[in-house]
Amino acid sequence: PAGEESRRQSEVGLAVVAVEATDVVAGLRLARGAGLDVEVPEEMAVVDVDTVETAFAVDTILVDVHAASVSYMDYLMSCGGYQMRPALPYVPGTDAAGIVLACGERVTRFRPGDRVSCGNWFGAFAERMVAKESSVAILPANVDFTVGSTVMHTYLTAWYALIERARLQAGETVLVTGAAGGVGLACVEIAHLM
């Protein structure tokens, strides 16, 4: 029936799966293209799956992942230190960039073939991931997939901190004490643009 979530079989290919909580996700390296170059702790496994049953709702998008970023949130979630703890085993990775493969029937802003940056609570460390339309943005042609995989988490977190919480106004001075990582650098850029 219309409006209800449906189940969809989608080809996933290779995926990194956390099989138990670990603190070593930051050491994970995936290289796409000339083969798979992976350093995976024993608490994780790289699995080759023909199909996986994915929750594909009317407001979601299936993305062919070309790049996925590793964030502090991924680290916390993989070692059980984040407030949300997915059931194990799960596919980690919150942010990715790639090409839209399919859209739910209520998706209006995207179509197959679009270049996008996307986020979800998990699933980015696979060849395909599902994300809600509200968590997807068009990736301009002049932005590569690697950069595109990092913008959702970093810039939305910075925007929320400066604009929504601190209520930053034009002309105000901002001190960012941790401008060495993605969120800190995004804070500097957003503050500068104000």
PyRosetta script that sets phi, psi and omega in degrees:
from pyrosetta import init, pose_from_sequence

init()
pose = pose_from_sequence("PAGEESRRQSEVGLAVVAVEATDVVAGLRLARGAGLDVEVPEEMAVVDVDTVETAFAVDTILVDVHAASVSYMDYLMSCGGYQMRPALPYVPGTDAAGIVLACGERVTRFRPGDRVSCGNWFGAFAERMVAKESSVAILPANVDFTVGSTVMHTYLTAWYALIERARLQAGETVLVTGAAGGVGLACVEIAHLM")
pose.set_psi(1, 149.6)
pose.set_omega(1, -178.7)
pose.set_phi(2, -60.3)
pose.set_psi(2, 140.4)
pose.set_omega(2, 177.7)
pose.set_phi(3, 89.2)
pose.set_psi(3, -15.8)
pose.set_omega(3, 179.9)
pose.set_phi(4, -90.5)
pose.set_psi(4, 148.2)
pose.set_omega(4, 177.0)
pose.set_phi(5, -68.4)
pose.set_psi(5, 137.9)
pose.set_omega(5, 177.9)
pose.set_phi(6, -113.9)
pose.set_psi(6, 164.6)
pose.set_omega(6, 176.8)
pose.set_phi(7, -101.8)
pose.set_psi(7, 139.4)
pose.set_omega(7, -178.2)
pose.set_phi(8, -135.4)
pose.set_psi(8, 135.9)
pose.set_omega(8, 173.3)
pose.set_phi(9, -85.5)
pose.set_psi(9, 125.0)
pose.set_omega(9, 177.8)
pose.set_phi(10, -132.2)
pose.set_psi(10, 143.7)
pose.set_omega(10, 177.7)
pose.set_phi(11, -71.8)
pose.set_psi(11, 131.9)
pose.set_omega(11, -178.7)
pose.set_phi(12, -112.7)
pose.set_psi(12, -36.2)
pose.set_omega(12, -176.2)
pose.set_phi(13, 73.6)
pose.set_psi(13, -133.0)
pose.set_omega(13, -178.3)
pose.set_phi(14, -81.2)
pose.set_psi(14, 139.9)
pose.set_omega(14, 177.3)
pose.set_phi(15, -145.6)
pose.set_psi(15, 146.6)
pose.set_omega(15, 173.1)
pose.set_phi(16, -93.8)
pose.set_psi(16, 128.9)
pose.set_omega(16, -176.5)
pose.set_phi(17, -123.3)
pose.set_psi(17, 126.2)
pose.set_omega(17, 175.2)
pose.set_phi(18, -80.4)
pose.set_psi(18, 118.9)
pose.set_omega(18, -178.2)
pose.set_phi(19, -98.7)
pose.set_psi(19, -15.9)
pose.set_omega(19, 170.4)
pose.set_phi(20, -157.7)
pose.set_psi(20, 160.0)
pose.set_omega(20, -177.4)
pose.set_phi(21, -62.0)
pose.set_psi(21, 135.1)
pose.set_omega(21, -179.0)
pose.set_phi(22, -148.7)
pose.set_psi(22, 158.4)
pose.set_omega(22, -179.9)
pose.set_phi(23, -107.4)
pose.set_psi(23, 22.4)
pose.set_omega(23, -174.3)
pose.set_phi(24, -115.9)
pose.set_psi(24, 18.9)
pose.set_omega(24, 179.5)
pose.set_phi(25, -63.4)
pose.set_psi(25, -27.4)
pose.set_omega(25, 179.6)
pose.set_phi(26, -63.4)
pose.set_psi(26, -23.1)
pose.set_omega(26, 178.7)
pose.set_phi(27, -85.3)
pose.set_psi(27, -0.4)
pose.set_omega(27, -177.4)
pose.set_phi(28, -75.5)
pose.set_psi(28, 130.2)
pose.set_omega(28, 177.4)
pose.set_phi(29, -126.1)
pose.set_psi(29, 126.2)
pose.set_omega(29, 174.2)
pose.set_phi(30, -120.5)
pose.set_psi(30, 130.6)
pose.set_omega(30, 175.6)
pose.set_phi(31, -120.6)
pose.set_psi(31, 128.5)
pose.set_omega(31, -178.4)
pose.set_phi(32, -101.5)
pose.set_psi(32, 151.4)
pose.set_omega(32, 175.4)
pose.set_phi(33, 110.5)
pose.set_psi(33, -93.4)
pose.set_omega(33, -175.3)
pose.set_phi(34, -79.9)
pose.set_psi(34, 46.6)
pose.set_omega(34, -179.9)
pose.set_phi(35, 97.7)
pose.set_psi(35, 176.1)
pose.set_omega(35, -177.8)
pose.set_phi(36, -104.3)
pose.set_psi(36, 122.6)
pose.set_omega(36, 178.6)
pose.set_phi(37, -112.9)
pose.set_psi(37, 105.5)
pose.set_omega(37, -172.1)
pose.set_phi(38, -129.4)
pose.set_psi(38, 133.2)
pose.set_omega(38, 167.5)
pose.set_phi(39, -113.7)
pose.set_psi(39, 108.8)
pose.set_omega(39, -173.0)
pose.set_phi(40, -124.0)
pose.set_psi(40, 128.7)
pose.set_omega(40, 176.1)
pose.set_phi(41, -67.8)
pose.set_psi(41, 162.2)
pose.set_omega(41, -176.9)
pose.set_phi(42, -66.8)
pose.set_psi(42, -17.0)
pose.set_omega(42, 176.4)
pose.set_phi(43, -75.3)
pose.set_psi(43, -8.8)
pose.set_omega(43, 177.9)
pose.set_phi(44, -122.6)
pose.set_psi(44, 163.0)
pose.set_omega(44, 179.4)
pose.set_phi(45, -142.8)
pose.set_psi(45, 144.6)
pose.set_omega(45, 170.9)
pose.set_phi(46, -95.9)
pose.set_psi(46, 122.6)
pose.set_omega(46, -176.8)
pose.set_phi(47, -119.4)
pose.set_psi(47, 146.3)
pose.set_omega(47, 176.3)
pose.set_phi(48, -106.4)
pose.set_psi(48, 113.9)
pose.set_omega(48, -175.2)
pose.set_phi(49, -119.6)
pose.set_psi(49, 134.8)
pose.set_omega(49, 176.7)
pose.set_phi(50, -73.4)
pose.set_psi(50, -46.6)
pose.set_omega(50, 178.1)
pose.set_phi(51, -143.3)
pose.set_psi(51, 155.3)
pose.set_omega(51, 174.6)
pose.set_phi(52, -138.8)
pose.set_psi(52, 141.8)
pose.set_omega(52, 177.9)
pose.set_phi(53, -81.3)
pose.set_psi(53, 118.9)
pose.set_omega(53, -174.9)
pose.set_phi(54, -119.3)
pose.set_psi(54, 138.2)
pose.set_omega(54, 174.3)
pose.set_phi(55, -70.0)
pose.set_psi(55, 110.2)
pose.set_omega(55, -178.4)
pose.set_phi(56, -120.6)
pose.set_psi(56, 104.7)
pose.set_omega(56, -174.8)
pose.set_phi(57, -97.8)
pose.set_psi(57, 173.7)
pose.set_omega(57, -178.1)
pose.set_phi(58, -65.9)
pose.set_psi(58, -18.2)
pose.set_omega(58, -178.3)
pose.set_phi(59, -111.5)
pose.set_psi(59, 23.9)
pose.set_omega(59, -177.8)
pose.set_phi(60, -118.3)
pose.set_psi(60, 166.2)
pose.set_omega(60, -177.4)
pose.set_phi(61, -128.8)
pose.set_psi(61, 137.8)
pose.set_omega(61, 174.0)
pose.set_phi(62, -96.6)
pose.set_psi(62, 123.5)
pose.set_omega(62, -174.4)
pose.set_phi(63, -116.7)
pose.set_psi(63, 134.2)
pose.set_omega(63, 170.4)
pose.set_phi(64, -82.1)
pose.set_psi(64, 107.8)
pose.set_omega(64, -172.6)
pose.set_phi(65, -74.9)
pose.set_psi(65, 123.6)
pose.set_omega(65, 175.6)
pose.set_phi(66, -102.6)
pose.set_psi(66, -25.0)
pose.set_omega(66, 176.8)
pose.set_phi(67, -154.8)
pose.set_psi(67, 145.6)
pose.set_omega(67, 176.3)
pose.set_phi(68, -135.2)
pose.set_psi(68, 138.9)
pose.set_omega(68, -179.9)
pose.set_phi(69, -96.6)
pose.set_psi(69, 158.8)
pose.set_omega(69, 174.9)
pose.set_phi(70, -110.8)
pose.set_psi(70, 118.7)
pose.set_omega(70, -177.4)
pose.set_phi(71, -113.5)
pose.set_psi(71, 171.1)
pose.set_omega(71, 176.9)
pose.set_phi(72, -61.9)
pose.set_psi(72, -34.4)
pose.set_omega(72, 177.8)
pose.set_phi(73, -63.4)
pose.set_psi(73, -39.2)
pose.set_omega(73, 176.4)
pose.set_phi(74, -61.3)
pose.set_psi(74, -43.3)
pose.set_omega(74, 178.3)
pose.set_phi(75, -59.3)
pose.set_psi(75, -51.6)
pose.set_omega(75, -179.3)
pose.set_phi(76, -60.6)
pose.set_psi(76, -42.8)
pose.set_omega(76, -178.0)
pose.set_phi(77, -66.0)
pose.set_psi(77, -38.0)
pose.set_omega(77, -177.5)
pose.set_phi(78, -71.1)
pose.set_psi(78, -24.0)
pose.set_omega(78, 179.1)
pose.set_phi(79, -102.8)
pose.set_psi(79, 11.3)
pose.set_omega(79, 176.6)
pose.set_phi(80, 77.6)
pose.set_psi(80, 14.5)
pose.set_omega(80, -177.6)
pose.set_phi(81, -98.0)
pose.set_psi(81, 1.0)
pose.set_omega(81, 179.4)
pose.set_phi(82, -94.2)
pose.set_psi(82, 152.9)
pose.set_omega(82, -176.5)
pose.set_phi(83, -63.4)
pose.set_psi(83, -29.1)
pose.set_omega(83, 175.3)
pose.set_phi(84, -99.2)
pose.set_psi(84, 128.8)
pose.set_omega(84, -178.7)
pose.set_phi(85, -124.3)
pose.set_psi(85, 106.2)
pose.set_omega(85, 179.0)
pose.set_phi(86, -68.7)
pose.set_psi(86, 153.0)
pose.set_omega(86, 177.2)
pose.set_phi(87, -66.3)
pose.set_psi(87, 140.3)
pose.set_omega(87, 178.2)
pose.set_phi(88, -89.3)
pose.set_psi(88, 146.4)
pose.set_omega(88, -4.5)
pose.set_phi(89, -77.6)
pose.set_psi(89, 153.6)
pose.set_omega(89, 175.8)
pose.set_phi(90, -143.9)
pose.set_psi(90, 164.0)
pose.set_omega(90, 177.3)
pose.set_phi(91, -96.8)
pose.set_psi(91, 112.1)
pose.set_omega(91, -179.6)
pose.set_phi(92, -71.8)
pose.set_psi(92, 178.4)
pose.set_omega(92, 178.0)
pose.set_phi(93, 105.5)
pose.set_psi(93, 119.2)
pose.set_omega(93, -176.8)
pose.set_phi(94, -101.1)
pose.set_psi(94, -29.6)
pose.set_omega(94, -174.0)
pose.set_phi(95, -126.6)
pose.set_psi(95, 139.6)
pose.set_omega(95, -178.6)
pose.set_phi(96, -150.0)
pose.set_psi(96, 171.0)
pose.set_omega(96, 172.4)
pose.set_phi(97, -141.4)
pose.set_psi(97, 146.3)
pose.set_omega(97, -179.2)
pose.set_phi(98, 179.7)
pose.set_psi(98, -153.2)
pose.set_omega(98, -176.4)
pose.set_phi(99, -115.2)
pose.set_psi(99, 134.2)
pose.set_omega(99, 177.8)
pose.set_phi(100, -67.3)
pose.set_psi(100, 127.0)
pose.set_omega(100, 176.8)
pose.set_phi(101, -98.2)
pose.set_psi(101, -39.4)
pose.set_omega(101, -177.2)
pose.set_phi(102, -154.1)
pose.set_psi(102, 154.1)
pose.set_omega(102, -179.7)
pose.set_phi(103, -128.9)
pose.set_psi(103, 143.0)
pose.set_omega(103, 172.9)
pose.set_phi(104, -64.6)
pose.set_psi(104, 160.4)
pose.set_omega(104, -172.7)
pose.set_phi(105, -64.5)
pose.set_psi(105, -20.5)
pose.set_omega(105, 178.9)
pose.set_phi(106, -98.7)
pose.set_psi(106, 2.3)
pose.set_omega(106, 178.4)
pose.set_phi(107, -73.3)
pose.set_psi(107, 127.5)
pose.set_omega(107, -176.5)
pose.set_phi(108, -116.6)
pose.set_psi(108, -21.7)
pose.set_omega(108, -173.2)
pose.set_phi(109, -94.8)
pose.set_psi(109, -7.4)
pose.set_omega(109, -175.2)
pose.set_phi(110, -134.7)
pose.set_psi(110, 159.9)
pose.set_omega(110, 175.5)
pose.set_phi(111, -145.8)
pose.set_psi(111, 159.5)
pose.set_omega(111, 178.2)
pose.set_phi(112, -53.1)
pose.set_psi(112, 136.9)
pose.set_omega(112, -179.0)
pose.set_phi(113, 101.1)
pose.set_psi(113, -16.6)
pose.set_omega(113, 178.9)
pose.set_phi(114, -67.8)
pose.set_psi(114, 141.6)
pose.set_omega(114, 171.8)
pose.set_phi(115, -84.6)
pose.set_psi(115, 129.0)
pose.set_omega(115, -175.2)
pose.set_phi(116, -139.4)
pose.set_psi(116, 158.5)
pose.set_omega(116, 166.8)
pose.set_phi(117, -110.6)
pose.set_psi(117, 137.7)
pose.set_omega(117, -174.9)
pose.set_phi(118, -146.5)
pose.set_psi(118, 161.8)
pose.set_omega(118, 178.6)
pose.set_phi(119, -142.5)
pose.set_psi(119, 154.4)
pose.set_omega(119, 175.5)
pose.set_phi(120, -158.6)
pose.set_psi(120, 170.0)
pose.set_omega(120, -179.8)
pose.set_phi(121, -67.1)
pose.set_psi(121, -25.7)
pose.set_omega(121, 178.2)
pose.set_phi(122, -163.7)
pose.set_psi(122, 170.2)
pose.set_omega(122, 174.7)
pose.set_phi(123, 109.8)
pose.set_psi(123, -6.4)
pose.set_omega(123, -175.2)
pose.set_phi(124, -75.4)
pose.set_psi(124, -21.8)
pose.set_omega(124, -178.7)
pose.set_phi(125, -87.0)
pose.set_psi(125, 47.2)
pose.set_omega(125, 176.9)
pose.set_phi(126, -140.9)
pose.set_psi(126, 169.6)
pose.set_omega(126, 179.4)
pose.set_phi(127, -73.3)
pose.set_psi(127, -21.7)
pose.set_omega(127, 177.3)
pose.set_phi(128, -138.0)
pose.set_psi(128, 144.8)
pose.set_omega(128, 176.3)
pose.set_phi(129, -142.1)
pose.set_psi(129, 158.5)
pose.set_omega(129, 177.3)
pose.set_phi(130, -109.0)
pose.set_psi(130, 135.4)
pose.set_omega(130, 177.4)
pose.set_phi(131, -139.2)
pose.set_psi(131, 147.9)
pose.set_omega(131, 176.1)
pose.set_phi(132, -68.1)
pose.set_psi(132, 147.5)
pose.set_omega(132, 179.0)
pose.set_phi(133, -54.2)
pose.set_psi(133, -37.0)
pose.set_omega(133, -179.1)
pose.set_phi(134, -68.2)
pose.set_psi(134, -13.0)
pose.set_omega(134, -179.8)
pose.set_phi(135, -109.8)
pose.set_psi(135, 23.4)
pose.set_omega(135, -178.0)
pose.set_phi(136, -127.9)
pose.set_psi(136, 141.8)
pose.set_omega(136, 177.0)
pose.set_phi(137, -134.5)
pose.set_psi(137, 145.9)
pose.set_omega(137, 175.3)
pose.set_phi(138, -62.2)
pose.set_psi(138, 136.9)
pose.set_omega(138, 176.9)
pose.set_phi(139, -103.1)
pose.set_psi(139, 115.2)
pose.set_omega(139, -179.0)
pose.set_phi(140, -59.0)
pose.set_psi(140, 152.8)
pose.set_omega(140, -177.6)
pose.set_phi(141, -61.3)
pose.set_psi(141, -26.9)
pose.set_omega(141, -178.6)
pose.set_phi(142, -86.6)
pose.set_psi(142, 5.1)
pose.set_omega(142, 177.2)
pose.set_phi(143, -112.0)
pose.set_psi(143, 123.0)
pose.set_omega(143, -178.3)
pose.set_phi(144, -76.1)
pose.set_psi(144, 165.8)
pose.set_omega(144, -175.2)
pose.set_phi(145, -64.2)
pose.set_psi(145, -35.0)
pose.set_omega(145, -179.7)
pose.set_phi(146, -62.5)
pose.set_psi(146, -47.8)
pose.set_omega(146, 177.0)
pose.set_phi(147, -64.2)
pose.set_psi(147, -43.4)
pose.set_omega(147, -179.0)
pose.set_phi(148, -60.5)
pose.set_psi(148, -28.1)
pose.set_omega(148, -179.7)
pose.set_phi(149, -74.7)
pose.set_psi(149, -12.0)
pose.set_omega(149, -176.5)
pose.set_phi(150, -102.3)
pose.set_psi(150, -13.0)
pose.set_omega(150, -169.3)
pose.set_phi(151, -78.5)
pose.set_psi(151, -33.4)
pose.set_omega(151, -174.6)
pose.set_phi(152, -60.8)
pose.set_psi(152, -56.1)
pose.set_omega(152, -177.2)
pose.set_phi(153, -65.2)
pose.set_psi(153, -48.8)
pose.set_omega(153, -173.2)
pose.set_phi(154, -67.8)
pose.set_psi(154, -50.9)
pose.set_omega(154, -175.3)
pose.set_phi(155, -74.4)
pose.set_psi(155, -35.3)
pose.set_omega(155, 177.4)
pose.set_phi(156, -68.4)
pose.set_psi(156, -36.8)
pose.set_omega(156, 176.3)
pose.set_phi(157, -65.2)
pose.set_psi(157, -45.7)
pose.set_omega(157, 178.6)
pose.set_phi(158, -62.6)
pose.set_psi(158, -43.6)
pose.set_omega(158, 179.7)
pose.set_phi(159, -61.4)
pose.set_psi(159, -46.0)
pose.set_omega(159, 179.9)
pose.set_phi(160, -60.3)
pose.set_psi(160, -44.9)
pose.set_omega(160, -178.5)
pose.set_phi(161, -64.6)
pose.set_psi(161, -47.4)
pose.set_omega(161, -174.4)
pose.set_phi(162, -81.7)
pose.set_psi(162, -45.1)
pose.set_omega(162, -172.2)
pose.set_phi(163, -89.8)
pose.set_psi(163, -48.7)
pose.set_omega(163, -176.2)
pose.set_phi(164, -78.3)
pose.set_psi(164, -46.3)
pose.set_omega(164, -176.5)
pose.set_phi(165, -86.5)
pose.set_psi(165, -51.4)
pose.set_omega(165, -176.5)
pose.set_phi(166, -83.2)
pose.set_psi(166, -13.9)
pose.set_omega(166, -179.7)
pose.set_phi(167, 55.3)
pose.set_psi(167, 45.4)
pose.set_omega(167, -179.9)
pose.set_phi(168, -57.6)
pose.set_psi(168, 134.7)
pose.set_omega(168, 178.7)
pose.set_phi(169, -118.5)
pose.set_psi(169, 154.2)
pose.set_omega(169, 177.2)
pose.set_phi(170, -55.9)
pose.set_psi(170, 137.5)
pose.set_omega(170, 178.6)
pose.set_phi(171, 92.5)
pose.set_psi(171, -13.4)
pose.set_omega(171, 178.5)
pose.set_phi(172, -78.6)
pose.set_psi(172, 156.2)
pose.set_omega(172, 178.6)
pose.set_phi(173, -97.1)
pose.set_psi(173, 138.8)
pose.set_omega(173, -179.2)
pose.set_phi(174, -123.4)
pose.set_psi(174, 133.9)
pose.set_omega(174, 173.1)
pose.set_phi(175, -110.8)
pose.set_psi(175, 117.4)
pose.set_omega(175, 177.2)
pose.set_phi(176, -108.3)
pose.set_psi(176, 111.2)
pose.set_omega(176, -174.6)
pose.set_phi(177, -85.6)
pose.set_psi(177, -10.9)
pose.set_omega(177, -179.0)
pose.set_phi(178, -128.9)
pose.set_psi(178, 59.7)
pose.set_omega(178, -176.2)
pose.set_phi(179, -91.1)
pose.set_psi(179, 36.4)
pose.set_omega(179, -179.8)
pose.set_phi(180, -104.0)
pose.set_psi(180, -17.1)
pose.set_omega(180, -179.4)
pose.set_phi(181, -111.0)
pose.set_psi(181, -173.7)
pose.set_omega(181, -176.1)
pose.set_phi(182, -60.7)
pose.set_psi(182, -50.1)
pose.set_omega(182, -177.4)
pose.set_phi(183, -67.2)
pose.set_psi(183, -42.4)
pose.set_omega(183, 178.8)
pose.set_phi(184, -61.5)
pose.set_psi(184, -44.9)
pose.set_omega(184, 178.1)
pose.set_phi(185, -65.0)
pose.set_psi(185, -37.2)
pose.set_omega(185, 176.7)
pose.set_phi(186, -65.1)
pose.set_psi(186, -37.9)
pose.set_omega(186, 176.2)
pose.set_phi(187, -60.7)
pose.set_psi(187, -44.7)
pose.set_omega(187, 178.6)
pose.set_phi(188, -60.5)
pose.set_psi(188, -45.1)
pose.set_omega(188, -178.5)
pose.set_phi(189, -65.7)
pose.set_psi(189, -44.7)
pose.set_omega(189, 179.0)
pose.set_phi(190, -64.0)
pose.set_psi(190, -43.9)
pose.set_omega(190, 178.8)
pose.set_phi(191, -61.5)
pose.set_psi(191, -40.2)
pose.set_omega(191, 179.6)
pose.set_phi(192, -64.4)
pose.set_psi(192, -37.7)
pose.set_omega(192, -179.4)
pose.set_phi(193, -74.0)
pose.set_psi(193, -16.8)
pose.set_omega(193, 178.9)
pose.set_phi(194, -75.3)
pose.dump_pdb("model.pdb")
